[in-house]
Every structure is written in structure tokens, then in C-alpha cells.
Amino acid sequence: MQLVEQHPLVLHTDWSRSWGGQEIRVLTELKELRRYGFRVGLIVPRESELAQRAQAEKIPVYPVEKFAKFNLWSWRDLITIIRTLKPAVINTHSSEDSWMAGIVARFYGVPFIIRTRHVLAPISSTFSYRFLPHIIFTCSAAIADQLTLEGISPDRLVVLSTGNDEARFRFSRYHRNSIRQYYSIADNDILVGNVAFCRHYKGLTFFLRTAAVMPDCFRFMLVGDGEELPRLKALANELGVSDRVIFAGHQEQPEHYLSAFDLFFFSSYEAEGISQSLVQSLLNGLPVLACPQASTNEVLGLVEDYRLVGYGDVTAASQALQELAMIPRRDPERMEKQHKTVADRYGTQAMIRSLLRTYQRFGVSVRNHASCDSHAAF
């Protein structure tokens, strides 16, 4: 396969209508590829959040009403887009769009077809992994291991963890002070935070139940929105911790809130690939309490300031938070060491270097583009 063009076209597909880590990954990858001379585009449901955000970034969106295998109009829309645009690369992200776009891309001879696997969970069928994509990007080595156990050849798996902006997710003394002042959090209060889209597997009831047994000097903050939020607020009232738990809602600049935290409590207990909020908290220099998962352990193995507790073990979580609170807070040397270590593996630039290497390995590259030429020695 050899496809060196002036500006190869890369299309991503995603059936999701929500906004979370997977969708952020898709948008980040498209923006970075555009910087390196590729033409990019997105095939998504017309009313999706991802479509709106891509349009705001001036990324071309090719809308479909929905991805549905048993809907003839869905097939018609998808066939028309792919046949007309003739992309060099199609990268699919969710189950339904991977089946449909993978089949259409194969039929029309798209040179390079990729499926990205974001979650650590059993797969319902291996067909769309074995026969449709040329390779599968996995967001963690743990996901790659799981797919191997389910019969997918390791030769077709490439670990490509989601990149997080290493410049953006740095500690800021200014934002620490402004956020804590806004929420009346004293300097000697220990603020335990989490940033998450409020889904059941994020384990946020564990976060709240732990808050209920902590000493008064510990405050808790949840940054995020989602279908579970009303139930979580009701539970906080039931536990009597509404005065010590702050629900900050969705925030477009979570890095400001990470700077305000003293500790990060990553309470997810299943399905995570490599959590972006976990990586971002580490880039920000925070000690972390987490529940053991293969992908989570993969990240935390790079750093020193963390503890692992079983999901739901409130006593162990309470003890671990108090131990982590003994670490010197916001020590510049510790934070810088942790930031560099995590950025080298999970920063945006690390992701794009690996992505371009893989494209070049499969013969897809930009001709005569300075940014790509600078990475020719990969």
C-alpha cells in the first residue's frame, strides 16, 4: 500500500450523540491531523454534539440521520459520502458505525481502514474486528491484551493512547486560588476532586459515600454532567454531605478545577480504556486514589503518588485519602517530575507522533509538508 498525496483525506466516523472522552479523542485527532497537512472530515449523526463541536472548529461534517444496520436510508447516506469523497483513510469508533462504514469502505476500496477501540469490555462479535479494518487502534495495552484473548491477531493491534494537551493541563496557582476562593474553600481544606461524565461505571456513589466518612477538613468536588447527576445530588442529600460536596457541573476548562484540587479520586470501576481525566489529573501534578483496573494500573505504573482500593471499600478509601493528604501539597519538584513522565507517554505530541508513524507504515503520508517532513525519521 502506498498513498503519498499532497493532502490525503482522513474521515472519522462515530455514532455517538453524547459528549465524553471518546468524542474528545476523535476531535483532537482530527485537529492534529489537519495541522500536519491532512484534509479531514467527520461522518456523524446530524444532531450530535460532536458534529456541532467539529463545525465550530471548521472541520467538515458529513451528517447522516443515524447509523443503523437495518435502515436503508443510513446505508444510502453512507455510501454516497464515501463513494463521492474517496478518502485515503477511514477511522471508525463505535459498534454500529464500524460495521457500516467498514463494509462500505471495503467495498469501495478505501486504502486504509482503522477501527479504534476505546473501552475495556468484552466484544459481542469479532467479525468487524477480523475482516473490516486493516488495523485496530487500542487506547491501552490492556484493551489490546483483551482483544488478543478474544482471537484478534496481535499483528493487527496498535496501542495508541489518547493524547492530552501537556501544555494545557499544567498546574496553575492563579486558577487554584480563583476557584477555591469562588467556592469558599480555605487554604487548609483538603479538596478531593473528580472530573467525569456522570455514568454508572464512573463509580460516583463510591465517591460520595467516602465523602460521608471523611473528617471535616476534607471537601469534595465533582466536575461533570450526565444522566446520573440528579441521582447523585439526591444521594448527597441523603448522606448529609451536601455542605461538603460541590457539584460544579460541566466545565469547558476542567484544567482550572484540577489546579484547585489537592487529591484526585478516580472512582471508575469498569469499562475504562485510558481515562483522559485520570491522565489530566496526573499532568496537573495530583496524587491519585483509584480503583484497580488493567488500564488504570497501566497509567499509574508511571508515577509514585497513588493508592489503589477496591470499589466500594469506603474504609480503605478513607484511609488512603488521609495517607495521600500527607504528601507535600503542590510541591513544584514532585509535580514537574510527574508531569514530564506522563506527558512523554500520554501527551498529545506523543499520540500524534505514533499516529503519523503508523500512517507512514501503511503508506499514507502527506507529500512536501514541513510538519510531516520534520517527523520523517520516526
Secondary structure as UniProt FT lines:
FT   STRAND          3..5
FT   STRAND          9..13
FT   HELIX           21..35
FT   TURN            36..37
FT   STRAND          39..45
FT   TURN            46..47
FT   HELIX           49..56
FT   TURN            57..58
FT   STRAND          61..64
FT   TURN            69..70
FT   HELIX           72..85
FT   STRAND          89..92
FT   HELIX           95..107
FT   TURN            108..109
FT   STRAND          112..117
FT   HELIX           127..130
FT   STRAND          135..138
FT   HELIX           141..149
FT   TURN            150..151
FT   HELIX           154..156
FT   STRAND          157..159
FT   TURN            166..168
FT   HELIX           173..182
FT   TURN            183..184
FT   TURN            187..188
FT   STRAND          190..195
FT   HELIX           200..202
FT   HELIX           204..211
FT   TURN            212..213
FT   TURN            216..217
FT   STRAND          218..223
FT   TURN            227..228
FT   HELIX           229..239
FT   TURN            242..244
FT   STRAND          245..249
FT   HELIX           254..260
FT   STRAND          263..266
FT   HELIX           276..283
FT   TURN            284..285
FT   STRAND          288..290
FT   HELIX           294..300
FT   TURN            301..302
FT   STRAND          306..308
FT   TURN            311..312
FT   HELIX           314..324
FT   TURN            325..326
FT   TURN            329..330
FT   HELIX           332..346
FT   HELIX           348..361
FT   TURN            362..363
FT   STRAND          364..366
FT   TURN            367..368
FT   HELIX           370..373
FT   TURN            374..377
//
